[in-house]
Amino acid sequence: MAQSISPTTRLYARRALDTALREEYVAWAIEMLEAGRNSRNLRMLAGLGPPLSSSEVEDHFQKAIRELEIDPPEARSAIDDYACDIANRTLNGSISPYMCASELDEICHRLDYPKPYLGWVELAEIGGDLRAEIPNWLATMSPKKFEKEVLKEAREFIAAVRNNA
């Protein structure tokens, strides 16, 4: 299985998707410090506590990026890496197939339905119905079959995204 993506790529992907929370920036700063990276604004960002100000978080984040001389990844590349990481984490069992389908469906919607992501739309709907025990999908797909379908889709998705890169 591929290794998890960097904290920086993950945060830039969530920024591009407009889903990054202020707390994630603080967590990113802490991860970077734990990995041996260091700068004045990185330490300041890591030390922020609630309530977090969006402008203060963004200011320290941008300054830390410059101080650390980090080249931000291209938005779509970061998103694709993040999405493949979600699929990989499902394949290695660290997140549930239900969560995988839901998260990748959300990314699909935010990206305006690009081809490699389309399979997640139906799987997320089926997964939601199965979890809520809504009978319309139960006749055609059991929870076990759903899990197998998600794992199959995850493998195919990763290959498709990597082949388009």
C-alpha positions as CSV (number, residue, x, y, z in Angstrom):
1,M,0.0,0.0,0.0
2,A,1.2,3.5,-0.7
3,Q,2.3,5.7,2.2
4,S,0.0,8.4,3.6
5,I,0.3,11.8,2.0
6,S,2.2,14.6,3.7
7,P,0.4,16.8,6.2
8,T,1.0,19.8,3.8
9,T,-0.6,18.1,0.8
10,R,-3.5,17.0,2.9
11,L,-4.1,20.6,4.2
12,Y,-3.7,22.1,0.8
13,A,-6.2,19.7,-0.7
14,R,-8.7,20.5,2.0
15,R,-8.0,24.2,1.4
16,A,-8.7,23.8,-2.3
17,L,-11.9,21.9,-1.5
18,D,-12.9,24.7,1.0
19,T,-13.3,22.1,3.8
20,A,-10.2,22.9,5.9
21,L,-11.1,23.9,9.5
22,R,-9.0,26.4,11.5
23,E,-8.1,23.6,13.9
24,E,-6.5,21.6,11.1
25,Y,-4.0,24.4,10.5
26,V,-3.0,24.2,14.2
27,A,-2.7,20.4,13.9
28,W,-0.7,20.8,10.7
29,A,1.8,23.1,12.5
30,I,2.1,20.6,15.4
31,E,2.7,17.7,12.9
32,M,5.4,19.8,11.2
33,L,7.1,20.6,14.4
34,E,7.0,17.0,15.4
35,A,8.6,16.1,12.1
36,G,11.5,18.5,12.9
37,R,10.4,21.5,10.9
38,N,10.7,24.8,12.7
39,S,10.0,28.5,12.2
40,R,8.7,31.4,14.2
41,N,5.3,31.5,12.7
42,L,5.0,27.7,12.7
43,R,5.5,27.7,16.4
44,M,3.0,30.6,16.8
45,L,0.4,28.7,14.7
46,A,1.0,25.5,16.7
47,G,0.4,27.4,20.0
48,L,-2.9,29.0,19.0
49,G,-5.9,27.9,21.0
50,P,-9.7,28.5,20.8
51,P,-11.3,30.6,19.9
52,L,-9.3,30.6,16.6
53,S,-9.4,33.7,14.4
54,S,-9.5,32.9,10.7
55,S,-7.3,35.8,9.8
56,E,-4.8,35.0,12.5
57,V,-4.6,31.4,11.5
58,E,-4.2,32.3,7.8
59,D,-1.6,34.9,8.5
60,H,0.6,32.6,10.6
61,F,0.1,29.8,8.0
62,Q,1.1,31.9,5.1
63,K,4.2,33.2,6.9
64,A,5.1,29.7,8.1
65,I,4.9,28.5,4.5
66,R,7.3,31.2,3.4
67,E,9.6,30.8,6.3
68,L,9.8,27.0,5.6
69,E,10.2,27.6,1.9
70,I,7.4,25.2,1.1
71,D,6.2,25.2,-2.5
72,P,2.4,24.8,-2.4
73,P,1.2,21.9,-4.5
74,E,-1.1,22.5,-7.4
75,A,-4.7,22.3,-6.1
76,R,-6.0,19.5,-8.3
77,S,-2.9,17.4,-7.7
78,A,-3.2,17.8,-4.0
79,I,-6.9,16.9,-4.1
80,D,-6.2,13.8,-6.2
81,D,-3.4,12.8,-3.8
82,Y,-5.8,13.3,-0.8
83,A,-8.6,11.3,-2.5
84,C,-6.2,8.4,-3.3
85,D,-5.0,8.6,0.4
86,I,-8.7,8.1,1.5
87,A,-9.0,5.2,-0.9
88,N,-5.7,3.7,0.3
89,R,-6.8,4.1,4.0
90,T,-9.9,2.1,3.2
91,L,-7.9,-0.6,1.5
92,N,-5.7,-1.0,4.5
93,G,-8.7,-0.9,6.9
94,S,-8.0,2.4,8.7
95,I,-11.3,3.9,7.6
96,S,-14.6,2.3,6.9
97,P,-15.9,1.8,3.3
98,Y,-18.9,3.9,4.3
99,M,-16.7,6.8,5.3
100,C,-14.6,6.4,2.1
101,A,-17.6,6.5,-0.2
102,S,-19.1,9.5,1.6
103,E,-15.8,11.5,1.6
104,L,-15.0,10.7,-2.1
105,D,-18.6,11.5,-3.1
106,E,-18.3,14.9,-1.4
107,I,-15.0,15.5,-3.3
108,C,-16.7,14.5,-6.5
109,H,-19.5,17.1,-5.9
110,R,-17.0,19.8,-5.1
111,L,-15.0,19.1,-8.3
112,D,-18.1,19.2,-10.4
113,Y,-18.2,15.4,-11.2
114,P,-14.9,14.5,-12.9
115,K,-14.8,11.1,-14.5
116,P,-12.5,9.2,-12.1
117,Y,-14.7,10.2,-9.1
118,L,-18.2,9.4,-10.6
119,G,-18.4,5.8,-9.2
120,W,-18.4,7.2,-5.6
121,V,-21.8,9.0,-6.2
122,E,-23.8,5.9,-6.4
123,L,-21.8,4.0,-3.7
124,A,-22.2,6.9,-1.3
125,E,-26.0,6.8,-1.9
126,I,-26.1,3.0,-1.4
127,G,-23.9,3.2,1.7
128,G,-26.1,5.9,3.2
129,D,-29.2,3.9,2.5
130,L,-27.7,0.7,4.0
131,R,-26.6,2.6,7.1
132,A,-30.0,4.1,7.6
133,E,-31.6,0.7,6.8
134,I,-33.6,2.1,3.9
135,P,-35.0,-0.9,2.1
136,N,-34.6,0.2,-1.6
137,W,-30.9,-0.9,-1.9
138,L,-31.1,-3.8,0.6
139,A,-32.7,-6.0,-2.1
140,T,-29.8,-5.5,-4.4
141,M,-26.8,-5.0,-2.2
142,S,-26.0,-6.4,1.2
143,P,-23.6,-4.6,3.6
144,K,-20.9,-7.2,2.8
145,K,-21.3,-6.8,-1.0
146,F,-21.2,-3.0,-0.5
147,E,-17.9,-3.2,1.3
148,K,-16.5,-5.4,-1.5
149,E,-17.7,-3.0,-4.1
150,V,-16.1,0.0,-2.3
151,L,-12.8,-1.9,-2.1
152,K,-13.0,-2.7,-5.8
153,E,-13.8,0.9,-6.6
154,A,-11.0,2.1,-4.4
155,R,-8.4,0.0,-6.3
156,E,-9.8,1.1,-9.7
157,F,-10.1,4.7,-8.6
158,I,-6.4,4.9,-7.5
159,A,-5.3,3.4,-10.8
160,A,-7.4,5.7,-12.8
161,V,-6.2,8.8,-11.0
162,R,-2.6,7.8,-11.2
163,N,-2.9,7.0,-14.9
164,N,-4.3,10.5,-15.5
165,A,-1.5,12.2,-13.6
